[in-house]
Amino acid sequence: MRKLLVLLHRWAGLFMAVFLAVAGLTGSAIAWEHELDRWLNPGFHFAAPSVAPLLPATEVARRVEAAHPTLQVSFMPLAAAPGQTLVMMVAPRMDATTGRPHVLGFDQMAVHPATAQVQGTRTWGQASLARQDIVPFLYKLHHTLFLPRAWGVDWAVWFLGAVAMLWVVDCFIALWLAFPRWRAWRKSFAFRWSRGARTVNFDLHRSGGVWTWALMLILAVTSVAMNLHDEVMEPVVNVFSRTSASPFDERPRRSPAQQMPPQVDRAEIVERARAEGLRRGWPDPPGFLTYRPAFDLYGVDFYVPGTSRPGLGPPRLYFDGATGALAGQRVPGEGTAGDLFMRLQFPLHSGRIAGLSGRILVTVLGLAVAVLSVTGVVIWWGRRRARRASEAC
């Protein structure tokens, strides 16, 4: 039995090593994505000095769309943190002549909150190491490895989801192998720093894995949820507790040709959201607005821009783009046990559930994932060389 588990652990580890090392290192970096991006790109994120009064964010978006009629703002904060720009995601409008979307050359804009002047544009997540692209590049590398989408299949989602599921299984195999003799369990927690490089490398792999095992398992399980949410995680959770349908589940998806601008403008949606939030007694104002043209749905998150909220994230209300009617909600702590479990996945994976301390922990864990991957390959390589030398003799 042990020989079989050793074999499974070895080849699973070798298969996953590069991918987990990349995911661990990039995950450590993007735990601080906003701070790093502001540090690297002050001209993009910090508003130029101006004596003009701040405009409502919806008015800024209206002016941007008026100045650039080939685009529409799809994701936007509803206020800028002091001294910072409004960073908006934009999408191309349909070209009435060709029936195809306009070519923009970018999908993210940094806009001055008082003048509505564009301070910068970029294509989020493009494969570029230019200064303004580094952090989005690392984020996309972490989530997709830049694997292509082909034949209507998102290969990144399926491949990384498969790696994550293999990681979950390997966590249990590794724990079993780490305790060959249960009476000598203390050895599996020890680091023998004075015993030479080979022993230290082995202890970093075995004992390091034991010390971090529970947290590694959480990362592995949440990685499955991040990649195969609908395909694997939600069906499994539904066996134990049904998850509630989202507004997207209850509406037909419109093709690009069917997508039209919403009949209710964003300023009215924000006011309706503000009134609904006050009615519910929520302390935070509307902080972020999204519009999904494929479903004609607005989403409004409630939080104070520039602040980080630990826990399960901010509450969100959905509004119909045609009527402005409330179409759904996602409120932390409400819903079934299945809803709660699914909403835990991203806050756990990112560490944001515990605020600053959680992000620090995720940074350390990301580095630990890389260390475990590298030390595992070193153990395999050393034993392979020793075996070949023995066979040669």
Secondary structure as GFF3:
##gff-version 3
##sequence-region A 1 393
A	DSSP	alpha_helix	2	30	.	.	.	ID=ss1
A	DSSP	alpha_helix	33	40	.	.	.	ID=ss2
A	DSSP	alpha_helix	42	45	.	.	.	ID=ss3
A	DSSP	alpha_helix	57	67	.	.	.	ID=ss4
A	DSSP	beta_strand	71	77	.	.	.	ID=ss5
A	DSSP	beta_strand	86	92	.	.	.	ID=ss6
A	DSSP	beta_strand	108	111	.	.	.	ID=ss7
A	DSSP	beta_strand	118	122	.	.	.	ID=ss8
A	DSSP	three_ten_helix	131	133	.	.	.	ID=ss9
A	DSSP	alpha_helix	134	144	.	.	.	ID=ss10
A	DSSP	beta_strand	149	150	.	.	.	ID=ss11
A	DSSP	beta_strand	153	154	.	.	.	ID=ss12
A	DSSP	alpha_helix	155	178	.	.	.	ID=ss13
A	DSSP	three_ten_helix	182	189	.	.	.	ID=ss14
A	DSSP	alpha_helix	197	211	.	.	.	ID=ss15
A	DSSP	alpha_helix	213	227	.	.	.	ID=ss16
A	DSSP	pi_helix	229	233	.	.	.	ID=ss17
A	DSSP	alpha_helix	234	240	.	.	.	ID=ss18
A	DSSP	three_ten_helix	256	258	.	.	.	ID=ss19
A	DSSP	alpha_helix	266	280	.	.	.	ID=ss20
A	DSSP	beta_strand	286	292	.	.	.	ID=ss21
A	DSSP	beta_strand	297	302	.	.	.	ID=ss22
A	DSSP	beta_strand	316	320	.	.	.	ID=ss23
A	DSSP	beta_strand	326	330	.	.	.	ID=ss24
A	DSSP	alpha_helix	337	350	.	.	.	ID=ss25
A	DSSP	three_ten_helix	352	354	.	.	.	ID=ss26
A	DSSP	alpha_helix	355	392	.	.	.	ID=ss27
###
